[in-house]
Amino acid sequence: MSLIRHLLVIAILFGASVSSGASAQSNSLARSDRASTTSSVPAEVLVVLAKEEPGDIDPQLKKLTALRRPPFNSFRSMKILSRPKLKLTPGKDALVSLPNGRRMKLTLLRVMPDGRYKVKAAINRPNKSDYLPLLQVVASAGDPFFVAGQTYQGGTLVVGVIVDPKKTAQ
């Protein structure tokens, strides 16, 4: 596996910070997380096919500065495959089907006191129903975070998640 692929397996975050602690990644939410919010939050998922071969970059992706930085800037073509919209409800899983047959599970853990969102993301194993814990992030409204590394059609799937996309990051 190439160095780039290894780097892409790790979540690349822009405008989001990784929240550490393996114990916090348990299947159930901590009581303080459950009580922190009760409303749903809109989210948008960008499913992108990125390739190192020269080609076009979707104009909608050109404005996302995180995709112009390493390791994403090694991709010479990027095409949006889908852009599902969903609602994130605290403590409830939202599923997004990926074109390679896997599913991404997103869970809103809580709304932070400063208005950012603590989100857990996981992708199921091939041909399995269980999910591998991937990451927890604290994301600002309207600011995407990215997960990459799944191979697909000669390229790499890059999945961006924008929580509360109508708001802009401060």
C-alpha positions in Angstrom: 0.0 0.0 0.0 1.4 3.4 -1.0 2.3 6.1 1.4 -0.5 8.3 0.0 -3.0 5.5 0.5 -1.9 5.1 4.1 -2.2 8.8 4.6 -5.7 8.8 3.1 -6.9 6.0 5.4 -6.4 8.5 8.2 -9.1 11.1 8.4 -8.0 14.4 7.0 -9.7 17.2 8.8 -10.1 20.8 7.8 -11.9 23.0 10.3 -12.4 20.0 12.5 -10.3 18.6 15.3 -9.9 15.0 16.2 -11.4 14.0 19.5 -9.3 11.4 21.2 -10.0 8.6 23.7 -10.9 5.1 22.7 -13.3 4.7 25.5 -15.4 7.6 24.1 -15.9 5.6 21.0 -18.1 3.0 22.6 -21.4 2.1 21.1 -23.5 4.0 23.6 -23.3 7.7 24.3 -22.1 9.1 27.5 -25.0 10.5 29.6 -23.8 14.0 29.3 -23.7 13.6 25.5 -27.3 12.4 25.4 -28.6 15.3 27.4 -26.7 18.0 25.5 -29.2 18.4 22.6 -32.4 17.0 21.3 -32.9 18.4 17.8 -31.8 17.2 14.5 -29.1 18.9 12.4 -28.9 18.8 8.6 -25.8 17.3 7.1 -24.5 16.8 3.6 -22.2 14.0 2.4 -19.9 14.5 -0.6 -18.9 11.1 -2.1 -16.0 11.9 -4.5 -14.0 9.6 -6.8 -10.4 11.0 -6.8 -7.7 9.8 -9.1 -4.0 10.6 -9.5 -4.3 10.6 -13.4 -4.8 14.1 -14.9 -8.4 15.0 -15.5 -11.1 17.5 -14.4 -11.8 18.6 -10.9 -15.5 19.2 -10.2 -16.0 23.0 -9.9 -17.9 22.5 -6.7 -14.8 20.9 -5.1 -12.4 23.6 -6.2 -13.6 26.0 -3.4 -12.8 23.4 -0.7 -9.4 24.4 0.5 -8.8 21.1 2.4 -8.8 19.3 -1.0 -6.0 21.6 -2.2 -3.7 20.5 0.6 -1.7 17.3 1.2 -2.5 14.5 0.7 -5.5 15.5 -1.4 -3.5 17.7 -3.7 -1.9 14.6 -5.2 -5.2 13.9 -6.9 -5.4 15.4 -10.4 -9.1 14.5 -11.0 -12.1 14.6 -8.7 -15.6 13.8 -9.6 -18.7 14.1 -7.2 -20.5 10.7 -7.4 -23.3 11.6 -5.0 -24.2 14.3 -2.6 -26.8 12.8 -0.2 -28.5 15.1 2.4 -29.5 13.7 5.7 -30.5 14.7 9.3 -28.2 13.9 12.2 -30.1 13.2 15.4 -28.2 12.9 18.7 -27.6 9.2 19.5 -29.2 7.9 16.3 -27.1 6.5 13.4 -27.5 7.9 9.9 -26.4 5.6 7.1 -24.9 6.6 3.8 -24.4 4.0 1.0 -21.1 4.2 -0.7 -20.7 3.2 -4.3 -18.2 0.4 -3.4 -21.0 -1.5 -1.5 -19.9 -0.3 1.9 -21.9 2.0 4.2 -20.8 4.9 6.3 -22.5 5.4 9.6 -22.6 8.9 11.1 -23.7 9.6 14.6 -24.2 13.1 16.1 -22.9 12.7 19.6 -23.6 16.2 20.9 -23.7 19.9 20.1 -20.8 21.5 21.9 -21.3 24.6 24.1 -19.5 26.7 21.4 -21.9 25.5 18.7 -19.6 22.9 17.1 -20.7 19.3 16.5 -19.2 16.2 17.9 -19.7 13.5 15.3 -18.6 9.9 15.0 -18.0 8.3 11.6 -17.5 4.6 10.9 -17.5 2.4 7.7 -18.6 -1.2 7.6 -16.2 -4.0 6.7 -16.6 -5.6 3.2 -19.5 -8.0 3.2 -20.0 -7.6 7.0 -22.7 -5.8 9.0 -20.3 -4.6 11.7 -18.6 -1.2 11.6 -15.0 -0.4 12.2 -14.6 2.7 14.4 -13.0 5.3 12.2 -13.0 8.6 14.0 -14.6 11.2 16.1 -14.4 14.8 15.2 -15.6 18.2 16.5 -16.7 20.0 13.4 -17.7 23.6 12.9 -21.0 24.3 11.2 -20.5 24.4 7.4 -16.9 23.2 7.6 -16.2 19.8 6.0 -14.2 17.0 7.3 -12.9 14.2 5.1 -12.4 10.5 5.3 -10.6 8.7 2.4 -8.9 5.5 1.5 -11.5 3.2 0.0 -10.5 2.0 -3.4 -13.0 2.3 -6.2 -12.9 2.2 -10.0 -9.2 2.8 -10.3 -9.2 5.6 -7.8 -9.9 6.5 -4.2 -13.2 7.4 -2.6 -13.0 10.6 -0.6 -16.0 11.2 1.6 -16.6 14.7 3.0 -19.2 15.4 5.7 -20.6 18.9 6.2 -22.7 19.3 9.3 -25.2 22.1 9.2 -24.1 23.2 5.6 -26.3 26.3 5.5 -24.3 27.9 8.3 -20.8 29.1 7.4 -17.9 28.6 9.7 -16.9 31.6 11.8 
